[in-house]
């Protein structure tokens, strides 16, 4: 097998699978896009690469280009192991969710520096932060924006779309729900929701949940987490975003379903 020139890149391992008797194929999110590479001999007991190619790890790689084949890892050095994501089941499942969503929305070669940086920040926050749901809600909004699927949360996507700004505080006292319509690409004002609430796929959205999702798009992560977010609000926002993402992917995110099971089991054990 002939190899080409060497090149260096950083990469975060978002998935991996066994290949042959001792090799491993890694799926990397790099500043240049998503790519699959081959770690030869990585499953051997004495492999020097093994410790640097764990799932969720950000590493520096020297790769050799191979025509019509996976590029081959020549060297690997850990930059941030994100160890907490492999030692804690709950944090690790959140991490599997964020990497799977990225993997589903971006194909080979797609992505770029902004996607790489967003993933790196999200994994770091999942290691450190206590509000893991806030990490995921913030990440979803920004990843969807980079993928071209950001939901419209500041203007009604119903018949008032040309003039109706969505300001949750206006209707909070009236307790009139907004709506969310994945097929139309975002939120509905209370009037449009009332008219369309029997339409398949349309969901109610409380003023507080709308405000949370708007903050995920507009605020910094530090500002978003400066105040505690009630678990009930997280649950509502999660239902809405899971519905939206499933609609666009045309299938559920497997790690999201598993995450739900874990949280339900932990809640039942309290």
Number of C-alpha atoms within 10 A of each C-alpha: 5 7 13 12 8 14 12 14 13 20 27 30 23 23 18 18 10 14 16 9 11 14 16 20 21 24 21 27 33 26 18 17 19 24 19 18 19 23 26 19 18 23 17 13 9 9 13 15 20 16 13 21 26 21 22 28 25 25 23 20 20 18 23 21 18 15 11 6 12 17 21 21 22 16 16 22 17 19 14 16 19 23 15 17 22 18 10 11 13 18 21 22 19 23 26 24 20 23 21 17 21 22 19 10 18 17 12 13 13 17 23 15 13 16 23 22 14 16 23 20 15 23 29 20 18 24 19 13 15 12 15 17 18 22 23 21 19 24 22 22 21 20 22 16 13 17 15 10 17 16 23 19 22 21 18 28 26 22 13 14 16 10 9 15 15 24 16 23 12 11 16 13 9 8 12 19 23 26 28 32 27 22 13 14 18 21 28 34 28 23 17 18 24 15 11 18 19 10 10 9 14 21 22 20 24 22 22 17 22 26 17 22 23 20 18 23 22 14 14 12 18 8 11 18 17 9 8 9 14 8 11 10 14 17 12 17 21 20 12 21 18 16 19 21 20 13 14 14 12 9 10 15 18 12 18 19 12 15 19 13 12 15 12 11 11 11 9 8 7 5
